[in-house]
Every structure is written in C-alpha cells, then in structure tokens.
Amino acid sequence: MTFDRIETYILSDGLDDWVMLGAVAEAAVAFGLAKSTLDARASLIGAVERLYSQRLIIVGEVLGDGKFHAWEGSAAKILGRLELLIAKDDIDEWYAAAWIDLTELGVITATALGGRYGLA
C-alpha cells in the first residue's frame, strides 16, 4: 500500500496515541499542502476517508472520562458527521472535537512504515 503524506502522518502519529483532528490539519499546513488549517479541510477529509475505507482507522471522540469513544454507524454516516463538524469556519470548534485511532490492521500497517513521516 502507498499513502500520501497526510495518511502517513495519521498512521505514524497514531502509533503513539489517538490523533486529534486539528493536528492533522496542522500537519497538512506543515507539509505545504494548505495555507491554513481551515484550507486543509479537504485534505483532511480525503485522508480520513481513504484510511477508513481500508479499515486502518476509526473515528471518534475523547469524552470527559478521558477515553476514546468510536463513533457508531456506517462509513457514510461517520464521514458525513466529520464533514459537518469541520464545515465550521472556527477551528476552535472542531480542533479537538474528533479523534482518530488505529485499528489492529492500522497498527500493523503503521509499524511497517517505520514511523517516519518527516515534516517538510
């Protein structure tokens, strides 16, 4: 499998902990793929959609109990929820509102990548 820089970032960072949605947008800016975190929304959704469709990640939120809670429903429902969330032009409203976790297959895949994504 080959992955773009954002997908590789998500997989590599996901080996350490859950990946905050806003951190993915910041990575897109650092990689030169967007001028701002708000401009990175299309890249973010595309990467999440591709990784989700390959069953490498799950999307959810971290609640007051400090635990990751996966969103339930079909891929279309989860991605739709994510798109609605990031449609807001105030990044503070969605920066930490959704998180990404690796599946078992995602951990295997990320480990095979060697944990390298390198910021530009």
N, C-alpha and C positions, 0 to 999 in steps of 0.2 A: 504494500500500500504506500502511496505517496500522499503527503499532506502539505498544505500551504503553511506559511509562517504562523498564521493565527491558530490554525488547527494544531500545529506542533507545539505552540506555546501552551495552549489549553492542556494538551496531553502531558507535556513535561511538567508544567506547574501543578497539575492535578496529582502528580506522584507525591507531592509534599502535603497537600491539603486541598480542601474544596477551593474552587476558583471563583472569585467574585466577578460578576458580570462587568462591573466598571473597570476592573483590572484588565479584562480582555480588550475593552475599548482603548485603554491607555497603551496597551501593547501595540495595537494597530497604529496608533499615532507614533510610537517609538520606532516602529518598523517602516515608517514613511508611507503607510497605506491610507492615511487620513490626516487632515489638517487639525482636527479636534476630535475629542471623544464623541461629540454629537455626530460628526461626519463619519465616524467609524461604525455606526449602527448597521449599515448594510453588510459590511464585512463580518461583523459580529454574528448577525443572524445567519448568514451563509455558512460560516464555520460551524456554528452550533447545529444547524440543520444537517450538514454533511456528517458530522461526528455522531449525531443522534441516530441518523438513518443507518449507520454502520454498527450501532449498538455499543459504541465506545464510551458514551457518557449518558448521564441522566441529569435532568434539570430540576431544581427545587429551590428551597429557601431555608435559611437558618432562623429558627424561631427563638423566643426568649429562653428556652431550655438549653440553648447552645448546641443543639443537634441539627443535622441536616435532615430535611423532610422532602422527599421526592414528590414532585407534582404528579398527580394521577391523571390518566386519560390517554387518548390516542396521541400519536406524534403531532397530528394536525392541531389538536386542541392545545397541547403544550407549547408548540411553536407559535400558535396564534396568541396565546397568553403572553408569551415573551415579546412578541411584536407589539401588542397593545401596551405593555409595560414601557418599552423603550421609545414609544412614539412620543412620549412626553419630552418637551424640549428642556426641561430642568433635570440635568443629570443627577442631582442630589436625590431626586425622587426614585431613581431606578438603579443607581450605582451599586448598592448592596442589597437590592430587593430580590435578586435571583442569584443563585449559585450553581456551579457545575461540579459534579462528582464523576469520577471514573467508574465504569463498570469493571468487572473482573477482566473482561477482554480488553478494556481500555488500559488497565494497569499493565497487562502483558504487552500490549502494543507500545505504550509509552516507555516501558523498560527497554524494549528492543530499539527504540530511537536513541537510547543513550542519555536521555535527559538533557539534550542540548537544543536550544532554540536561538540563542545569541541575539541580543538586541543590536540593531543597526546603529 
